[in-house]
Amino acid sequence: MKQGGAQSASVRTEHVQAELVAQAPDGVGPGRPLWLGLSITHAPGWHTYWKNAGDSGLPTQLEWKLPPGMDAGEIAWPVPRRIRIGTLANYGYEGQVLLPVPVAVSGAFAPGPLAKEVTVRLQASWLVCRQECIPEEGEFALQIPIQGTTALHAAQFEAAAQAQPSPLAPGAGSGAQVEDGALALRLTGLPAALRGQALEVFAETADMIETAADPSQQWRGDTWVARLPLSPQRSAGPDPVPLVLAHGGQGWRVELPVQGGWPQAAAMAQVSPALEAALRANAAGAGTAALAPTPAPMGLWLAALGGALLGGLILNLMPCVFPVLAIKVVGFARHAQDRRAHRIGGLAYTAGVVLSFLLLGAAMLALRAAGDAVGWGFQLQSPAVVALLAALFTVIGLNLAGVFEFGAMLPSRLAGLQARHPVADAFLTGVLAVAVASPCTAPFMGASLGLTATLPGAQALSIFAALGLGLALPYLLASWLPGFARALPRPGTWMQTLRRLMAFPMFATVVWLVWVLGQQSGIDGAAALLALLVALAMAVWALTLRGRGRAVLAPLSIVACAWLAWAWGPKVVEPLPAAGAAPMADAATPWRPWQAGLPEQLLARGQPVFVDYTAAWCVTCQYNKKTTLSDAEVLRGFAAKNVALLRADWTRRDPAITAALAQLGRSGVPVYVLHAPGRAPVVFSEILSSDALRAAIDSL
């Protein structure tokens, strides 16, 4: 897929390349001609659809966001072609097609005296099909010069204009009439060169005629007559009937009056009075007990609590928690000989962890109740959250490296408060631990978190609390065990060395977060974040100076940091268009991007499917991807059994992937599933084992 920012005029997927183009020969202004269009280039064998898709499919839809004074018209659809698939027929386009749209510019258009360009935005969605169909969409933006000529795509617009059907006024005696289950057409006024030629007929009204049936037609002098079989599922009876007739790459649009009217359309199935009353009763109670989650059986709930507690314990071994180990090791060393401070700090850290998990769980449950499709780690699907975490870890890394001390930079009153209340430091360390642990899913966590979607609020939150307790438990026990405190060396110069050494895991985490943001906001967003982090580091350093240096450099660096945040911040937080993100799949491997419905289509052909639900911000996912899922023996096993490998990238919010995870009883990544025809799906552990995977492959 195409790499680019949210302002891209082009989107590339595996099946099409779509581009927003413009034709403004006289610039942009009231009364001047202006055309916009979506140019679609299809991969060989793939097609998209006309305004009436035929027996199946959906037409391409365009939603414009234009400046005041600009009004987009309807798509000037080019003449389609009939695309046969088995016993069905569709109307659509293959190869390259431009869907042009006229834009009227009124006197209300006022771009401003200094404006040189006008920005137009488009949200487009299309269904691209071969034998399987894949819904795709893209966000486009294009800058058009207000003065001067925009004619780079003039040839495309000219070709599109020639491909549009010409309006045709029906001659005397023309009309349509329903006869014996068919629509009889009679038309005069067609060009003389068409006489004796067979014409293609495209009905603009869906579900009116049998799309796959060839019309019977003939010429009687200058009159063309034809019979179109009506669809048994016909639900419309337009008068006049809009048709497009085509021959030799040319088309004519005509509206034929209906003589004698339409017979009654196929009636919809009637609902019995008893069923209708039952449906009304169900609807009346739909907002109450019908939607209320039911409490889980005691045994299942206790098992989920145990799984969450064990998952939290194992989470301490996950790489995403390593940066917090730096802070905890320094904290233990600082209070190694103060048993009371050690215990209070352990309790405060535990409180910070558990409370943060409860707040994160409550937010996730509230968003689900409001209709949002979210799961574990949902906050890291936001580029803004990723950028804020990168800034926070940069500051913490600078602090550990000795560039500054928080107490020295705070006002004396606040610094004294911090010294008198180290409990707050321990509590905030617990909050930080949850922030960095959320990208990981440890074994036993997945099933427990997936169960929260079906539980009442109190039971669901208890699982999040158990998860937090599991994460904090090793530190809580260590703070209360005298033997652990005695095992630590006495405070000394080694503490400063260890502290500075522990700054590097923080900076490594910043590198990882910048990479994650690059997956979400593109290379421009990652570069902007790096510039902001450099400016932030300079501002922190300037605040540590004394005298005239601080008086001069600190304000300048703060102003520079604020200006960069204002100028480049939008590049950081604005995600890539939905269809323009880079897929997680590596082009050098047999992995394919996951699409909703694709596993079912492959299974229907008898092909096993392995799905990797992953995300760039999930450290466990990346570890498994670089180890087990890159193992040559595992990949050879997949190939030998003809297993289709699909990768579902959840780096950004994707309701379709969230729904697929929910069907598996999961609410976060990683999730690894092996589907085989006629068998129940096999869900693997979050820490993927090559042996377990090879054994499952051998059983196919």
C-alpha positions as CSV (number, residue, x, y, z in Angstrom):
1,M,0.0,0.0,0.0
2,K,1.0,3.5,-0.6
3,Q,3.1,5.3,2.1
4,G,1.8,8.8,2.7
5,G,0.3,11.3,5.1
6,A,-3.4,12.1,5.6
7,Q,-3.1,14.8,2.9
8,S,-2.3,12.3,0.1
9,A,-4.3,12.6,-3.1
10,S,-3.6,8.9,-3.9
11,V,-4.4,5.7,-2.1
12,R,-3.0,2.3,-3.1
13,T,-4.4,-1.0,-1.9
14,E,-3.6,-4.6,-3.1
15,H,-6.4,-4.4,-5.7
16,V,-6.7,-0.8,-6.8
17,Q,-4.9,2.5,-7.0
18,A,-7.3,5.4,-6.4
19,E,-6.4,9.1,-7.0
20,L,-8.3,12.3,-6.5
21,V,-7.8,14.5,-9.6
22,A,-9.0,17.9,-10.7
23,Q,-9.6,19.9,-13.9
24,A,-9.7,23.7,-13.5
25,P,-8.5,25.2,-16.8
26,D,-9.3,28.8,-15.6
27,G,-8.5,28.4,-11.9
28,V,-11.1,28.3,-9.1
29,G,-13.7,31.0,-8.9
30,P,-17.4,31.8,-9.4
31,G,-18.6,30.8,-12.9
32,R,-15.4,29.0,-13.8
33,P,-15.5,25.4,-14.9
34,L,-14.3,23.0,-12.3
35,W,-14.3,19.2,-12.3
36,L,-13.1,16.8,-9.6
37,G,-12.9,13.1,-10.0
38,L,-11.8,9.8,-8.5
39,S,-9.5,7.9,-10.9
40,I,-9.4,4.1,-10.2
41,T,-6.9,1.8,-11.7
42,H,-7.8,-1.9,-11.1
43,A,-5.5,-4.8,-10.7
44,P,-5.9,-7.3,-13.5
45,G,-9.1,-9.3,-13.0
46,W,-10.7,-7.0,-10.5
47,H,-13.5,-4.5,-11.0
48,T,-15.7,-1.9,-9.2
49,Y,-19.3,-1.0,-9.9
50,W,-21.6,1.4,-11.8
51,K,-24.5,3.3,-10.2
52,N,-26.6,0.0,-10.6
53,A,-24.3,-2.8,-9.7
54,G,-26.4,-5.5,-11.3
55,D,-27.0,-8.8,-9.6
56,S,-24.6,-8.1,-6.8
57,G,-22.1,-5.5,-5.7
58,L,-22.3,-1.9,-4.5
59,P,-21.7,1.4,-6.4
60,T,-18.7,3.6,-5.5
61,Q,-19.7,6.3,-3.1
62,L,-18.1,9.8,-2.8
63,E,-18.6,12.1,0.2
64,W,-17.1,15.6,-0.4
65,K,-15.8,18.1,2.1
66,L,-15.5,21.3,0.2
67,P,-14.9,25.0,1.3
68,P,-18.0,27.2,1.5
69,G,-19.2,28.3,-1.9
70,M,-18.3,25.1,-3.6
71,D,-21.0,22.5,-4.3
72,A,-20.3,19.1,-5.8
73,G,-22.8,17.5,-8.2
74,E,-23.6,13.9,-8.9
75,I,-21.1,11.5,-10.5
76,A,-21.2,11.7,-14.3
77,W,-21.0,7.9,-14.7
78,P,-19.2,6.5,-17.8
79,V,-20.9,3.8,-19.7
80,P,-20.2,0.5,-17.8
81,R,-19.6,-3.0,-19.2
82,R,-21.4,-6.2,-18.4
83,I,-19.3,-8.5,-16.2
84,R,-20.5,-12.1,-16.0
85,I,-19.7,-14.2,-13.0
86,G,-21.2,-17.7,-13.4
87,T,-25.0,-17.3,-13.8
88,L,-24.9,-13.7,-12.6
89,A,-24.1,-10.4,-14.4
90,N,-22.9,-7.2,-12.9
91,Y,-22.4,-3.7,-14.3
92,G,-19.0,-2.1,-13.6
93,Y,-15.5,-1.1,-14.7
94,E,-12.2,-2.9,-15.2
95,G,-8.8,-1.5,-16.1
96,Q,-8.8,2.3,-15.5
97,V,-11.8,4.5,-15.0
98,L,-12.4,8.1,-14.0
99,L,-15.6,9.0,-12.1
100,P,-15.9,12.8,-12.8
101,V,-18.0,15.2,-10.7
102,P,-18.9,18.8,-11.7
103,V,-18.4,21.4,-9.0
104,A,-20.3,24.7,-9.0
105,V,-18.5,27.7,-7.5
106,S,-20.8,30.4,-6.3
107,G,-20.3,34.0,-5.2
108,A,-20.0,32.8,-1.6
109,F,-16.6,31.3,-2.3
110,A,-14.2,33.6,-0.4
111,P,-10.7,32.0,0.1
112,G,-9.1,35.1,1.5
113,P,-6.8,37.7,-0.1
114,L,-3.6,35.8,0.7
115,A,-4.8,32.3,-0.2
116,K,-3.1,30.7,-3.2
117,E,-4.7,27.3,-3.0
118,V,-8.0,25.7,-2.0
119,T,-8.1,22.3,-0.4
120,V,-10.8,19.8,-1.3
121,R,-11.3,16.6,0.7
122,L,-13.0,13.3,-0.3
123,Q,-14.1,10.2,1.7
124,A,-14.6,7.5,-0.9
125,S,-15.7,3.9,-0.5
126,W,-15.8,1.2,-3.1
127,L,-16.3,-2.6,-3.4
128,V,-13.7,-4.3,-5.5
129,C,-14.4,-7.8,-6.7
130,R,-12.9,-10.7,-8.6
131,Q,-14.4,-13.9,-7.4
132,E,-14.3,-12.6,-3.9
133,C,-15.3,-9.1,-2.9
134,I,-13.5,-6.7,-0.6
135,P,-14.9,-3.4,0.7
136,E,-12.3,-0.6,0.7
137,E,-12.2,3.1,1.5
138,G,-9.8,6.0,1.4
139,E,-9.5,9.6,2.5
140,F,-8.1,12.0,0.0
141,A,-7.0,15.6,0.0
142,L,-6.0,17.8,-2.9
143,Q,-4.7,21.4,-3.2
144,I,-5.9,23.3,-6.3
145,P,-4.3,26.6,-7.3
146,I,-6.9,29.4,-7.2
147,Q,-5.2,31.3,-10.0
148,G,-3.7,29.6,-13.0
149,T,-4.5,26.3,-14.8
150,T,-4.9,22.9,-13.4
151,A,-4.9,20.6,-16.4
152,L,-2.5,17.8,-15.6
153,H,-5.3,15.2,-16.0
154,A,-7.0,16.9,-18.9
155,A,-6.7,13.8,-21.2
156,Q,-8.4,11.7,-18.5
157,F,-11.3,14.1,-18.1
158,E,-11.7,14.3,-21.9
159,A,-11.8,10.6,-22.2
160,A,-14.3,10.4,-19.3
161,A,-16.5,13.0,-21.1
162,Q,-16.5,10.9,-24.2
163,A,-17.3,7.7,-22.2
164,Q,-20.4,9.3,-20.7
165,P,-23.7,8.4,-22.4
166,S,-25.1,11.2,-24.5
167,P,-28.6,12.4,-23.7
168,L,-31.2,11.2,-26.2
169,A,-34.7,12.5,-26.6
170,P,-37.0,9.7,-27.6
171,G,-38.7,10.1,-31.0
172,A,-42.4,9.8,-31.8
173,G,-43.9,6.4,-30.8
174,S,-41.2,5.6,-28.3
175,G,-42.2,4.0,-25.0
176,A,-42.1,1.0,-22.7
177,Q,-44.8,-1.4,-21.8
178,V,-45.0,-4.4,-19.5
179,E,-46.0,-7.6,-21.4
180,D,-46.0,-11.2,-20.1
181,G,-43.3,-10.7,-17.5
182,A,-41.1,-8.6,-19.8
183,L,-40.5,-4.9,-20.5
184,A,-41.2,-4.2,-24.2
185,L,-39.2,-1.3,-25.5
186,R,-39.8,0.8,-28.6
187,L,-37.4,3.6,-29.4
188,T,-36.9,6.0,-32.4
189,G,-34.4,8.8,-32.7
190,L,-31.2,6.7,-32.4
191,P,-28.3,7.6,-34.8
192,A,-28.8,6.1,-38.2
193,A,-25.3,4.4,-38.0
194,L,-26.8,2.1,-35.3
195,R,-29.4,0.6,-37.5
196,G,-29.1,-3.1,-37.7
197,Q,-26.6,-3.2,-34.8
198,A,-27.2,-5.1,-31.5
199,L,-27.2,-2.7,-28.5
200,E,-26.2,-3.3,-24.9
201,V,-28.9,-2.3,-22.4
202,F,-28.1,-1.1,-18.9
203,A,-31.0,-0.3,-16.6
204,E,-30.3,2.5,-14.1
205,T,-32.9,1.1,-11.7
206,A,-31.7,-1.8,-9.6
207,D,-33.8,-5.0,-9.3
208,M,-36.0,-4.1,-12.2
209,I,-34.8,-6.5,-15.0
210,E,-33.0,-9.8,-15.2
211,T,-29.4,-8.5,-15.5
212,A,-27.9,-11.7,-16.7
213,A,-30.6,-12.3,-19.4
214,D,-29.8,-11.1,-23.0
215,P,-32.6,-8.9,-24.4
216,S,-34.3,-10.0,-27.5
217,Q,-34.0,-7.1,-30.0
218,Q,-34.4,-6.2,-33.6
219,W,-34.7,-3.2,-35.9
220,R,-37.9,-2.3,-37.8
221,G,-36.7,0.5,-40.1
222,D,-35.5,3.3,-37.9
223,T,-37.2,1.9,-34.8
224,W,-35.4,-0.3,-32.3
225,V,-37.5,-2.7,-30.4
226,A,-36.5,-5.0,-27.5
227,R,-37.8,-7.2,-24.7
228,L,-36.2,-7.2,-21.3
229,P,-37.2,-10.0,-18.9
230,L,-38.4,-8.5,-15.6
231,S,-36.8,-9.6,-12.3
232,P,-39.0,-11.8,-10.1
233,Q,-37.8,-9.8,-7.2
234,R,-38.7,-6.5,-8.9
235,S,-39.6,-3.9,-6.2
236,A,-39.5,-0.8,-8.4
237,G,-41.6,0.6,-11.3
238,P,-40.1,3.8,-12.5
239,D,-41.9,6.0,-14.9
240,P,-40.2,7.0,-17.1
241,V,-37.7,4.2,-17.3
242,P,-34.1,5.4,-17.4
243,L,-31.9,3.3,-19.6
244,V,-28.4,3.5,-21.1
245,L,-27.8,2.0,-24.5
246,A,-24.3,1.3,-25.7
247,H,-22.5,0.1,-28.8
248,G,-18.9,0.3,-29.9
249,G,-17.7,2.3,-26.9
250,Q,-20.4,5.0,-27.2
251,G,-23.6,5.3,-25.1
252,W,-26.9,7.1,-25.1
253,R,-29.1,7.8,-22.1
254,V,-32.9,7.8,-22.7
255,E,-36.0,7.9,-20.5
256,L,-38.9,6.0,-21.9
257,P,-42.5,6.7,-20.7
258,V,-44.4,3.7,-19.5
259,Q,-47.6,3.0,-21.3
260,G,-50.3,1.3,-19.3
261,G,-48.5,1.6,-16.0
262,W,-46.7,-1.0,-14.0
263,P,-48.3,-4.1,-12.4
264,Q,-48.0,-4.5,-8.7
265,A,-44.4,-5.3,-7.7
266,A,-43.5,-8.4,-5.8
267,A,-45.0,-8.2,-2.3
268,M,-42.8,-8.4,0.7
269,A,-43.4,-11.3,3.0
270,Q,-46.1,-10.5,5.5
271,V,-45.6,-10.8,9.2
272,S,-48.3,-12.7,11.1
273,P,-50.3,-10.6,13.7
274,A,-49.0,-12.8,16.6
275,L,-45.3,-12.4,15.4
276,E,-45.8,-8.6,14.9
277,A,-47.2,-8.3,18.5
278,A,-44.2,-10.3,19.8
279,L,-41.8,-8.1,17.9
280,R,-43.4,-5.0,19.4
281,A,-43.1,-6.5,22.9
282,N,-39.4,-7.3,22.3
283,A,-38.7,-3.9,21.0
284,A,-40.4,-2.3,24.0
285,G,-38.1,-4.2,26.4
286,A,-35.0,-4.0,24.3
287,G,-33.5,-1.2,26.3
288,T,-33.9,-3.0,29.7
289,A,-33.3,-6.6,30.7
290,A,-32.8,-7.9,27.2
291,L,-29.5,-6.1,26.9
292,A,-28.4,-6.4,30.5
293,P,-25.3,-8.7,30.8
294,T,-25.9,-11.7,33.0
295,P,-23.6,-12.5,35.9
296,A,-21.1,-15.3,35.2
297,P,-21.4,-18.6,37.1
298,M,-19.2,-18.4,40.3
299,G,-16.8,-21.1,39.0
300,L,-16.3,-19.3,35.6
301,W,-15.8,-15.9,37.4
302,L,-13.3,-17.3,39.8
303,A,-11.4,-18.9,37.0
304,A,-11.3,-15.6,35.1
305,L,-10.0,-13.9,38.3
306,G,-7.3,-16.5,38.6
307,G,-6.3,-16.2,35.0
308,A,-6.2,-12.4,35.3
309,L,-4.0,-12.6,38.4
310,L,-1.7,-15.1,36.8
311,G,-1.6,-13.1,33.6
312,G,-0.6,-10.0,35.6
313,L,2.2,-11.9,37.2
314,I,3.6,-13.1,33.9
315,L,3.2,-9.5,32.5
316,N,6.2,-8.6,34.6
317,L,8.3,-10.7,32.3
318,M,7.0,-9.0,29.1
319,P,9.5,-6.7,27.4
320,C,7.1,-3.7,27.5
321,V,7.4,-3.6,31.3
322,F,11.2,-3.5,31.3
323,P,11.5,0.3,31.3
324,V,9.6,0.4,34.6
325,L,12.0,-2.0,36.1
326,A,14.6,0.7,35.8
327,I,12.6,3.0,38.1
328,K,11.7,0.2,40.5
329,V,15.3,-1.0,40.9
330,V,16.5,2.5,41.7
331,G,13.6,3.0,44.1
332,F,14.4,-0.3,45.9
333,A,18.0,0.7,46.2
334,R,17.1,4.1,47.6
335,H,15.0,2.7,50.5
336,A,16.8,-0.6,50.9
337,Q,17.6,0.1,54.6
338,D,14.3,1.8,55.5
339,R,11.8,-1.0,56.0
340,R,8.9,1.3,56.7
341,A,9.5,3.4,53.6
342,H,9.9,0.2,51.6
343,R,6.5,-1.1,52.7
344,I,4.7,2.1,52.2
345,G,6.2,2.5,48.8
346,G,5.1,-1.0,47.8
347,L,1.5,-0.3,48.9
348,A,1.5,3.0,47.1
349,Y,2.8,1.4,43.9
350,T,0.2,-1.3,44.1
351,A,-2.5,1.3,44.6
352,G,-1.4,3.1,41.5
353,V,-1.3,0.0,39.4
354,V,-4.7,-1.4,40.5
355,L,-6.4,2.0,40.3
356,S,-5.0,2.6,36.8
357,F,-6.2,-0.8,35.6
358,L,-9.7,0.0,37.1
359,L,-9.8,3.3,35.3
360,L,-8.6,1.9,32.0
361,G,-11.1,-1.0,32.3
362,A,-13.9,1.4,33.1
363,A,-13.1,3.5,30.1
364,M,-13.0,0.5,27.8
365,L,-16.3,-0.8,29.1
366,A,-17.9,2.7,28.8
367,L,-16.8,3.0,25.2
368,R,-18.2,-0.4,24.4
369,A,-21.5,0.5,26.0
370,A,-21.6,3.6,23.9
371,G,-21.2,1.5,20.7
372,D,-17.5,1.9,20.1
373,A,-15.6,-1.3,19.0
374,V,-12.5,-1.1,21.3
375,G,-10.3,-3.7,23.1
376,W,-7.3,-4.1,25.3
377,G,-4.6,-1.5,24.3
378,F,-7.2,0.7,22.6
379,Q,-5.5,3.9,23.8
380,L,-2.3,3.1,21.9
381,Q,-4.4,3.1,18.6
382,S,-4.4,6.9,19.0
383,P,-1.3,8.7,17.6
384,A,-1.8,11.5,20.2
385,V,-1.4,9.0,23.1
386,V,1.6,7.4,21.5
387,A,3.2,10.8,21.1
388,L,2.5,11.8,24.7
389,L,4.0,8.6,26.0
390,A,7.1,9.2,23.8
391,A,7.4,12.7,25.3
392,L,6.9,11.3,28.9
393,F,9.6,8.6,28.4
394,T,12.0,11.1,27.0
395,V,11.7,13.3,30.1
396,I,12.0,10.3,32.4
397,G,15.1,9.1,30.4
398,L,16.7,12.6,30.8
399,N,16.0,12.5,34.5
400,L,17.5,9.0,34.9
401,A,20.5,10.1,32.9
402,G,21.1,13.0,35.3
403,V,20.3,15.8,32.9
404,F,17.9,17.3,35.5
405,E,16.2,16.6,38.8
406,F,12.5,17.0,39.1
407,G,12.9,18.7,42.5
408,A,15.4,21.2,41.2
409,M,13.0,22.3,38.4
410,L,9.9,22.5,40.6
411,P,9.1,25.6,42.7
412,S,10.7,25.3,46.2
413,R,7.3,24.7,47.8
414,L,6.4,21.8,45.5
415,A,9.9,20.4,45.7
416,G,9.7,20.3,49.5
417,L,6.3,18.6,49.2
418,Q,7.8,15.9,46.9
419,A,10.6,15.3,49.4
420,R,8.1,14.9,52.3
421,H,5.8,12.6,50.3
422,P,7.7,10.0,48.4
423,V,4.5,7.9,48.4
424,A,3.3,10.0,45.5
425,D,6.4,9.0,43.5
426,A,5.6,5.3,44.1
427,F,2.0,5.8,43.2
428,L,2.8,7.5,40.0
429,T,5.3,4.8,39.1
430,G,2.4,2.4,39.4
431,V,0.4,4.5,37.0
432,L,3.4,4.6,34.6
433,A,3.7,0.8,34.8
434,V,0.1,0.4,33.5
435,A,0.7,2.8,30.7
436,V,3.6,0.9,29.4
437,A,2.2,-2.6,30.1
438,S,-1.0,-2.1,28.1
439,P,0.6,-3.0,24.8
440,C,1.3,-6.5,26.1
441,T,-1.0,-9.5,26.5
442,A,0.5,-12.3,28.6
443,P,-0.7,-15.9,28.7
444,F,-4.0,-16.3,30.6
445,M,-4.9,-12.6,30.1
446,G,-6.6,-13.0,26.7
447,A,-9.5,-15.3,27.8
448,S,-10.0,-13.3,31.0
449,L,-10.1,-9.9,29.3
450,G,-12.4,-11.3,26.5
451,L,-14.9,-12.5,29.2
452,T,-15.3,-8.9,30.4
453,A,-17.4,-8.0,27.3
454,T,-20.1,-10.4,28.6
455,L,-20.1,-9.6,32.3
456,P,-21.9,-7.0,34.4
457,G,-19.8,-3.9,35.3
458,A,-18.8,-5.0,38.8
459,Q,-17.6,-8.5,37.8
460,A,-15.8,-7.1,34.7
461,L,-14.0,-4.5,36.8
462,S,-12.9,-7.1,39.4
463,I,-11.0,-8.9,36.6
464,F,-9.2,-5.7,35.8
465,A,-8.4,-5.3,39.5
466,A,-7.0,-8.8,39.6
467,L,-4.9,-8.1,36.6
468,G,-3.4,-5.0,38.3
469,L,-2.8,-6.9,41.5
470,G,-0.9,-9.6,39.6
471,L,1.3,-7.0,38.0
472,A,2.1,-5.3,41.3
473,L,2.3,-8.4,43.4
474,P,6.1,-9.1,43.0
475,Y,7.0,-5.6,44.1
476,L,4.4,-5.7,46.9
477,L,5.9,-8.9,48.3
478,A,9.5,-7.7,47.9
479,S,8.7,-4.6,49.9
480,W,7.4,-6.7,52.8
481,L,10.0,-9.4,52.8
482,P,12.9,-8.5,55.1
483,G,15.2,-10.9,53.3
484,F,14.8,-9.1,50.0
485,A,15.8,-5.7,51.5
486,R,18.8,-7.2,53.3
487,A,20.0,-8.7,50.0
488,L,20.3,-5.3,48.3
489,P,23.7,-3.6,48.6
490,R,24.0,-0.5,50.8
491,P,23.4,2.8,49.1
492,G,26.5,4.2,47.4
493,T,27.9,5.4,44.1
494,W,26.7,2.3,42.4
495,M,23.1,3.7,42.6
496,Q,24.1,6.7,40.4
497,T,25.7,4.3,37.9
498,L,22.7,2.0,37.9
499,R,20.3,5.0,37.5
500,R,22.1,6.3,34.5
501,L,22.3,2.9,33.0
502,M,18.6,2.5,33.4
503,A,18.0,5.6,31.2
504,F,18.8,3.6,28.1
505,P,15.8,1.3,28.3
506,M,13.7,4.5,28.5
507,F,15.3,5.9,25.3
508,A,14.9,2.5,23.6
509,T,11.2,2.7,24.4
510,V,11.1,6.1,22.8
511,V,12.6,4.6,19.6
512,W,9.9,1.9,19.6
513,L,7.1,4.5,20.2
514,V,8.4,6.6,17.3
515,W,8.3,3.5,15.1
516,V,4.7,2.8,16.2
517,L,3.7,6.3,15.4
518,G,5.3,6.0,12.0
519,Q,2.9,3.0,11.3
520,Q,0.0,5.2,12.4
521,S,0.8,8.7,11.0
522,G,3.4,7.9,8.3
523,I,7.0,9.0,7.9
524,D,6.1,12.7,8.1
525,G,4.4,12.2,11.5
526,A,7.4,10.2,12.9
527,A,9.9,12.9,11.7
528,A,7.7,15.6,13.2
529,L,7.6,13.7,16.6
530,L,11.4,13.3,16.5
531,A,11.8,17.1,16.0
532,L,9.4,17.8,18.9
533,L,11.3,15.4,21.2
534,V,14.6,17.2,20.4
535,A,13.0,20.5,21.1
536,L,11.6,19.1,24.4
537,A,15.0,17.8,25.4
538,M,16.5,21.2,24.7
539,A,13.9,23.0,26.7
540,V,14.4,20.7,29.7
541,W,18.2,21.2,29.5
542,A,17.8,25.0,29.2
543,L,15.7,25.0,32.4
544,T,18.6,23.4,34.3
545,L,21.0,26.3,33.5
546,R,21.7,29.2,35.9
547,G,22.0,32.9,35.6
548,R,22.0,34.7,32.3
549,G,22.1,31.4,30.3
550,R,18.8,30.3,31.7
551,A,17.3,33.7,31.3
552,V,18.1,33.7,27.6
553,L,18.0,30.1,26.5
554,A,15.0,28.8,28.5
555,P,12.4,31.2,27.1
556,L,13.7,30.8,23.6
557,S,13.7,27.0,23.8
558,I,10.2,26.9,25.3
559,V,8.9,29.2,22.6
560,A,10.6,27.1,19.9
561,C,9.0,24.0,21.4
562,A,5.6,25.6,21.5
563,W,5.9,26.8,17.9
564,L,6.9,23.3,16.7
565,A,4.0,21.8,18.6
566,W,1.6,24.2,16.9
567,A,3.1,23.9,13.4
568,W,4.0,20.2,13.3
569,G,1.7,18.8,15.9
570,P,-1.1,18.0,13.4
571,K,1.3,15.9,11.4
572,V,1.9,13.8,14.5
573,V,-1.6,13.2,15.6
574,E,-3.4,12.9,12.3
575,P,-3.6,9.2,11.2
576,L,-3.0,7.9,7.7
577,P,-6.1,7.4,5.6
578,A,-7.8,4.1,6.2
579,A,-6.7,2.6,2.9
580,G,-3.3,4.2,2.9
581,A,-1.7,2.6,5.9
582,A,1.2,0.3,5.3
583,P,0.3,-3.3,6.0
584,M,2.1,-5.3,8.6
585,A,2.7,-8.1,6.1
586,D,6.2,-8.4,4.6
587,A,6.3,-8.5,0.8
588,A,9.1,-11.2,1.0
589,T,6.8,-13.6,2.9
590,P,3.6,-15.4,2.0
591,W,1.5,-13.3,4.4
592,R,-1.5,-11.5,3.1
593,P,-3.5,-8.6,4.7
594,W,-6.6,-9.8,6.6
595,Q,-10.0,-8.7,5.3
596,A,-13.4,-9.3,6.8
597,G,-14.9,-12.4,5.3
598,L,-11.7,-13.6,3.6
599,P,-11.0,-16.5,6.0
600,E,-14.5,-17.8,5.4
601,Q,-14.0,-17.6,1.6
602,L,-10.8,-19.5,1.8
603,L,-12.3,-22.1,4.1
604,A,-15.2,-22.6,1.7
605,R,-12.6,-23.6,-1.0
606,G,-11.2,-26.2,1.4
607,Q,-8.0,-24.2,2.3
608,P,-6.8,-24.0,5.9
609,V,-6.2,-20.5,7.3
610,F,-3.8,-19.1,9.9
611,V,-4.6,-15.6,11.2
612,D,-2.1,-13.4,13.1
613,Y,-4.0,-10.6,14.9
614,T,-1.2,-8.1,15.6
615,A,-0.3,-4.4,16.1
616,A,2.8,-2.3,15.8
617,W,2.5,-1.2,19.4
618,C,2.2,-4.7,20.7
619,V,5.7,-5.8,21.8
620,T,4.7,-9.4,22.3
621,C,3.3,-9.4,18.8
622,Q,6.6,-8.2,17.3
623,Y,8.6,-10.7,19.3
624,N,6.5,-13.6,18.0
625,K,6.6,-12.2,14.5
626,K,10.4,-12.1,14.5
627,T,10.8,-15.5,16.1
628,T,8.2,-18.2,15.8
629,L,6.3,-16.7,12.8
630,S,9.6,-16.3,10.9
631,D,10.9,-19.8,11.7
632,A,11.8,-21.4,8.4
633,E,10.5,-24.8,9.5
634,V,7.2,-23.4,10.5
635,L,6.8,-21.5,7.2
636,R,7.7,-24.7,5.3
637,G,5.0,-26.6,7.3
638,F,2.4,-23.9,6.3
639,A,3.4,-24.2,2.7
640,A,3.3,-28.0,2.7
641,K,-0.3,-28.0,4.0
642,N,-1.3,-25.1,1.7
643,V,-2.2,-22.9,4.7
644,A,-3.3,-19.3,3.8
645,L,-1.4,-16.9,6.1
646,L,-3.4,-13.7,7.0
647,R,-2.2,-10.8,9.1
648,A,-4.8,-8.6,10.8
649,D,-3.2,-5.3,11.6
650,W,-4.9,-3.6,14.7
651,T,-2.3,-0.8,15.0
652,R,-5.1,1.7,14.3
653,R,-8.8,1.2,15.3
654,D,-10.5,-1.3,13.0
655,P,-14.0,-2.3,14.1
656,A,-13.9,-5.3,11.8
657,I,-10.9,-6.7,13.5
658,T,-12.4,-5.9,16.9
659,A,-15.5,-7.8,16.0
660,A,-13.4,-10.8,14.8
661,L,-11.5,-10.8,18.1
662,A,-14.8,-10.7,20.1
663,Q,-16.1,-13.7,18.2
664,L,-13.0,-15.6,19.4
665,G,-13.6,-14.4,23.0
666,R,-10.7,-12.0,23.0
667,S,-10.4,-8.2,23.4
668,G,-6.7,-7.6,22.7
669,V,-3.7,-8.8,20.7
670,P,-1.7,-10.9,20.1
671,V,-4.2,-13.7,19.0
672,Y,-3.2,-16.6,16.8
673,V,-5.9,-18.8,15.3
674,L,-5.7,-21.8,13.0
675,H,-8.9,-22.5,11.0
676,A,-9.4,-25.8,9.2
677,P,-12.4,-26.8,7.1
678,G,-14.8,-28.8,9.2
679,R,-13.0,-28.2,12.5
680,A,-13.3,-25.8,15.4
681,P,-10.7,-22.9,15.4
682,V,-7.5,-23.5,17.4
683,V,-6.5,-20.5,19.4
684,F,-2.8,-20.5,20.5
685,S,-1.1,-19.0,23.5
686,E,0.0,-15.4,23.5
687,I,3.6,-16.5,23.7
688,L,3.7,-18.5,20.6
689,S,5.6,-21.8,20.6
690,S,7.1,-23.2,17.5
691,D,6.5,-26.8,18.7
692,A,2.8,-26.1,19.4
693,L,2.4,-24.5,16.0
694,R,4.2,-27.3,14.1
695,A,2.1,-29.9,16.0
696,A,-1.1,-28.2,14.9
697,I,0.1,-27.9,11.3
698,D,1.0,-31.7,11.2
699,S,-2.5,-32.5,12.4
700,L,-4.1,-31.0,9.3
